[in-house]
Amino acid sequence: MRPAAIKPKAQDRTLQEREAAVLDRLADFAQALFDYDSAAIHPDPHLRDIVWNRENAVFALGTAASVAQAIFAHP
């Protein structure tokens, strides 16, 4: 269950708020990976060749979620 509001200052957050903030960042990360589909028109030349396929994006997201879970399992 996600808290209704997350305090902006990380040091003031409860454990549930911290978990919600991490999950929000993971969702943003996943969206950013899928947004690389338009890498061919990216303004930075060295990023134009990078295209994340769905499989690699899911692997990266799964890894990030596992790390977050490991961090929160040991408060």
Secondary structure in CASP SS format (residue, H / E / C, confidence):
PFRMAT SS
TARGET T0000
AUTHOR 0000-0000-0000
METHOD secondary structure of the structure
MODEL  1
M C 1.00
R C 1.00
P C 1.00
A C 1.00
A C 1.00
I C 1.00
K C 1.00
P C 1.00
K C 1.00
A H 1.00
Q H 1.00
D H 1.00
R C 1.00
T C 1.00
L H 1.00
Q H 1.00
E H 1.00
R H 1.00
E H 1.00
A H 1.00
A H 1.00
V H 1.00
L H 1.00
D H 1.00
R H 1.00
L H 1.00
A H 1.00
D H 1.00
F H 1.00
A H 1.00
Q H 1.00
A H 1.00
L H 1.00
F H 1.00
D H 1.00
Y H 1.00
D H 1.00
S H 1.00
A H 1.00
A H 1.00
I H 1.00
H C 1.00
P C 1.00
D C 1.00
P H 1.00
H H 1.00
L H 1.00
R C 1.00
D C 1.00
I C 1.00
V C 1.00
W C 1.00
N C 1.00
R H 1.00
E H 1.00
N H 1.00
A H 1.00
V H 1.00
F H 1.00
A H 1.00
L H 1.00
G H 1.00
T H 1.00
A H 1.00
A H 1.00
S H 1.00
V H 1.00
A H 1.00
Q H 1.00
A H 1.00
I H 1.00
F H 1.00
A H 1.00
H C 1.00
P C 1.00
END
